[in-house]
Amino acid sequence: MRIRGALALAGAMAVAACVGPGARLTPPRSGASRPAFAPSASRPPRAAAPTSYPLDRPARQPVASTPLPPVPGIAVPGAVSASANGIVRGPAVSTLPLERDQASAALAAFRLSCPSLVRRTDTSGLTLGADWQAACIAASTTADRDAASFFQRWFEAVQVGDGRAFATGYFIPEIAGSREPRPGYAPIYARPTDLIDVDLGSFVDTLAGKKIRGRVDGSRLVPYYDRTAIEQGALEGRARVLGYAADPVELFFLQVQGSGLVRMRGGELLRIGYETQNGREYTGIGALMKSRGLLGPGQSSMQGIVAWLHAHPDEGRAIMRENKSYVFFRELDGPPLGALGLPVTGGVTVAADPRFVPLGAPIFLSMDRTDANGVWIAQDTGGAIKGANRVDTFWGAGEAARATAGGMSARGTAFLLLPVGSYDRWVARRAAGGVGGGTTPRR
């Protein structure tokens, strides 16, 4: 995925972000005008048999908790990384409330991440691969029952910026579908054959790390077809169809999640994951709907938005098309994978911005709802998950995952857990000019 970068995004708090996978104006010309699925003035048709976990069932009501206060810190506007912003020491890990079972699950996920931690370049600028070696060796021999003491012994807490965290949630939805086209069903596309990825850094050194996607029109590279053009048939003959979704609204949110299951009419289950997207900018429709006064009290979750879109099919189709980003999938034959290419774990994995969190690192969240609290492992990324202390919590598949992720909107404090000694090493490298600029670190 992202499951986002391979899932990236999130159903949760669709109002705040309605976030999505992948890096996400005038619509480009379409090579075909026949609609890929037939628009209808009535509510979009559903499959004869309902899905196991319809997306508009109510979200789970959270149990409130009081977050730990952040330590004094400064958020630098425009900072491009954690190191450029600056970090401060957090509280001793021994003082953090680590729940045994949740810490055990986090330890198991951390072990999986260790090979990537020791060899990847940390774009946050906070650590080197060697910094993780001792903790990773210890993790390989630590029993799950000793997970809390493992994190207390081998890690120290730091805070990026002001530490004020915002968490949403994502999950693996199951929707109804068909292998064959049916009236009202929407195609689920694989990567188009004419979609081109361009690494701008290959042309201009100052654009290193910048990428765009598009297609060739004559002798020009132009933006790829947007959501409207694709839904009106622009991909006919350009992309393989993996299957057809019974409900275009649920397909839209499956794209937001970045990965999912499609239950076919005969009972066959198709597992699909994020392959790429069309290169168009992602727009969170929840924020649009909120600003236009379309969502009333209790409608600000994914479930509330889905219900509104079903009740207002014409307006809903137009709003969804304001999100020009469109996701293409691939068929999966195994568990969903995160941005590290590793399996992700419900209740343990978070998507984070790798410029501010080393991918594979533990994060301790202390939030205003109990289900978001604890140690999480940053194993994924998301197109809308940007900046310091912004995370997207992953909840797996099934009814409980949908109920939690769809309404997840938590605020509180985030402490990044780094191997003991990392803060002093970062200060030393910074003093030697080896890391990016930012605020003066505070003790």
Summary of the structure (lengths in Angstrom):
residues: 443
radius of gyration: 21.9
end to end distance: 38.4
largest distance: 66.1
contacts: 1662
relative contact order: 0.28
helix: 27%
strand: 24%
